[in-house]
Amino acid sequence: MTIVIDASVAVHWTIPSPFSAAAEAILRSGVARIAPDFVLVEAANAFWSYLRDHPDRKNLVLDGLEFLPRWFSELVPAAGLRRSAMALAIELDHPVYDCFYLALAESRETKLVTTDARLIRKVQSSHADVVVHVTDWKL
């Protein structure tokens, strides 16, 4: 089994939050985790934002940034997803960077695991079977 993980979940492998336990359960599950390659950029930006309020956590964030690529089975080049991601963004009226994750999940016929409530709301009428909240994901 393979699942797509977006940055909203991946950051919780490092940054403590109410979603951390569910995100870490995915790591322990042994399921293959994939994402568009820019997940590293999105996560790094989230880590940077976190450090603005928690400057004492610099080593935690740097360690998380180091390990992040290793926690994925595959980082898929975003360039190959651009047309389907844009089509989804237009269809859903939702930011295209989130739609790259959805495009990857659909192309691999698997689930996208996210904490993004707005995205989950947007897909309810057309792609709800593809997207699952991290706290609802089951192996």
PESULPE-V875204 format. One record per pair of residues at least 6 apart in sequence whose ideal C-beta (glycine too) atoms are under 7 Angstrom apart, sorted by sequence separation. I is the first residue (numbers start at 0). J is the second residue. D is the distance in Angstrom with one decimal. If there is no record, write none. Layout:
i | j | d
I | J | D
I | J | D
This chain:
i | j | d
50 | 56 | 6.5
68 | 74 | 6.5
88 | 94 | 6.7
104 | 110 | 6.1
113 | 119 | 6.9
11 | 18 | 4.6
25 | 32 | 6.8
49 | 56 | 7.0
50 | 57 | 6.2
88 | 95 | 3.9
91 | 98 | 6.9
104 | 111 | 3.9
122 | 129 | 6.9
11 | 19 | 4.8
122 | 130 | 4.9
12 | 22 | 5.5
50 | 60 | 5.7
85 | 95 | 5.8
88 | 98 | 4.4
101 | 111 | 5.6
11 | 22 | 3.9
12 | 23 | 6.4
49 | 60 | 6.5
84 | 95 | 5.5
87 | 98 | 4.0
100 | 111 | 5.2
119 | 130 | 5.7
118 | 130 | 6.5
119 | 132 | 6.1
8 | 22 | 5.1
12 | 26 | 6.2
46 | 60 | 4.3
84 | 98 | 4.3
87 | 101 | 5.4
84 | 99 | 4.3
87 | 102 | 5.8
46 | 63 | 6.4
113 | 130 | 6.3
46 | 64 | 6.0
84 | 102 | 4.3
97 | 115 | 6.4
111 | 129 | 5.8
114 | 132 | 6.7
80 | 99 | 5.1
83 | 102 | 4.0
110 | 129 | 6.3
111 | 130 | 4.9
112 | 131 | 5.7
113 | 132 | 6.7
114 | 133 | 5.3
113 | 133 | 6.7
4 | 25 | 7.0
43 | 64 | 5.9
97 | 118 | 5.2
110 | 131 | 5.2
112 | 133 | 5.4
77 | 99 | 5.7
80 | 102 | 4.6
80 | 103 | 5.8
83 | 106 | 6.7
105 | 129 | 6.0
112 | 136 | 5.0
42 | 67 | 5.7
93 | 118 | 6.3
101 | 126 | 6.4
104 | 129 | 5.1
2 | 30 | 5.7
4 | 32 | 4.9
39 | 67 | 6.1
75 | 103 | 5.8
93 | 121 | 4.8
101 | 129 | 6.5
1 | 30 | 7.0
5 | 34 | 6.7
9 | 38 | 5.9
39 | 68 | 6.3
101 | 130 | 6.8
0 | 30 | 5.0
1 | 31 | 4.1
2 | 32 | 6.2
3 | 33 | 5.7
4 | 34 | 5.3
91 | 121 | 4.7
0 | 31 | 6.8
3 | 34 | 6.1
91 | 122 | 6.7
1 | 33 | 5.9
6 | 38 | 5.1
10 | 42 | 5.2
5 | 38 | 6.9
9 | 42 | 5.1
13 | 46 | 6.9
6 | 41 | 3.5
10 | 45 | 4.5
14 | 49 | 5.3
6 | 42 | 4.9
10 | 46 | 6.8
38 | 74 | 6.9
34 | 71 | 5.8
32 | 70 | 6.5
33 | 71 | 6.1
36 | 74 | 4.3
6 | 45 | 6.3
32 | 71 | 5.1
33 | 72 | 5.8
36 | 75 | 6.4
32 | 72 | 5.6
33 | 73 | 4.5
34 | 74 | 6.2
35 | 75 | 5.5
36 | 76 | 5.7
37 | 77 | 5.2
31 | 72 | 4.0
34 | 75 | 7.0
36 | 77 | 5.7
33 | 75 | 6.0
35 | 77 | 4.4
26 | 70 | 6.2
35 | 80 | 6.1
13 | 59 | 6.5
13 | 60 | 6.6
13 | 63 | 2.8
12 | 63 | 6.7
9 | 67 | 6.5
12 | 70 | 6.1
35 | 99 | 4.6
35 | 100 | 6.4
34 | 100 | 6.7
35 | 103 | 5.8
33 | 103 | 6.8
25 | 112 | 6.7
5 | 100 | 4.4
18 | 114 | 5.3
3 | 100 | 5.5
3 | 103 | 5.1
3 | 104 | 4.3
8 | 112 | 5.5
8 | 113 | 6.1
1 | 107 | 6.2
3 | 109 | 6.2
5 | 111 | 6.5
7 | 113 | 5.4
8 | 114 | 5.9
2 | 109 | 5.6
3 | 110 | 6.9
7 | 114 | 4.2
1 | 109 | 5.2
2 | 110 | 5.1
3 | 111 | 4.5
4 | 112 | 5.5
5 | 113 | 4.8
7 | 115 | 5.1
30 | 138 | 6.2
3 | 112 | 6.9
2 | 112 | 5.4
5 | 115 | 6.8
28 | 138 | 5.2
22 | 133 | 5.7
25 | 136 | 6.6
21 | 133 | 4.6
21 | 134 | 4.8
18 | 133 | 5.5
18 | 134 | 6.9
8 | 133 | 5.0
